[in-house]
Amino acid sequence: SEDHSSHSEGVGHREGRQRRRYMELFGDEHVPSQAWELLNDGEVACHASKIVCATAVQCINHKRKTQYTDDLKASGLEEDPKMIAFFEKEARDEKERLHEQKYATLKQKNVAKQELRMEAARLAREHRQLQHSLLVVNSKIDKMQATHERQLEHLKLTYQRKIDKLMRNLEA
């Protein structure tokens, strides 16, 4: 229900902005001849409700509201069927472009995710190879140390025997 209330606030804020924009452009004194007017910058004025819409989707959504129906009756203005058909086509095009944009963004995101997964797998392989190399090197170091210790022990014993032999010879 929070989402609904924040959505309503967003819509209310937009409607306020649309009304202010209408007043900036037309003021209170404007006497229109049609319910809807396409403006030079691509915006659309709804003279019946005294708002300015930025997109065709906004126009179509506004046209569906009972408030618009009441405003239209009260204004005595006529709707141009060609204009409404144009808005409906534009709204479909806008939605299609938005859909394509979302799809392209999703595709880019998926490509980026795939690249990250591949990079993570490559790094994991590299990590395993380095761990293996480290194990091999540590094993060689251990063997060399063991060999070195045996050789050192052998030398010590050899020299000790020679010293012992010399000492016996000297004592004799």
C-alpha positions, 0 to 999 in steps of 0.5 A: 500500500505504501507504493500505491500512496507514493505513486499517487503523490507522484501523479499529483505532483506531475499534475501540479507541474502540468497545470503550472506549465499550462499557466506559464504558456497560456494563462487564464485568458486563453480561448482555445478552439480544440480540446488538444493542441500539439505544441512546437516543442513536442509537448501537448496542451489539453485545453479542456483540463488546462494541463500540458503533457510531455508525452503521448502516453501521458495524454492517453492516460489523462484522456482515460480519466473521468476528470478529463471527461467532465472537463471536456463536457464543461469546456464545450470544446471538441476532440479532433479524432485525428489528433487522438489517433495520432496520440494513440500511435505515438503512445504505442511508439513511446512504449515500444521505444521504452521497451526496446531501451529496457531490453537493450539495458537488460542485454547489456547488464547480462553481457556484463554479468557474463563477462564478470562470471568469465573473469571470476572463473579465469581468476579462480583457475589462476588462483588454483594454478598458483596454489598448486605451484606454491605446493610444488615449490614448498615440497621442493624446498622441504626436500632440499632442506631434508637433503641438506640436513642429511648431508650436514649430519653426514659431514658432522659424523664424518668429521667427528670420526676423523677427530676421534681417530686422530685423538686415539692416535695421539693418545697411543 
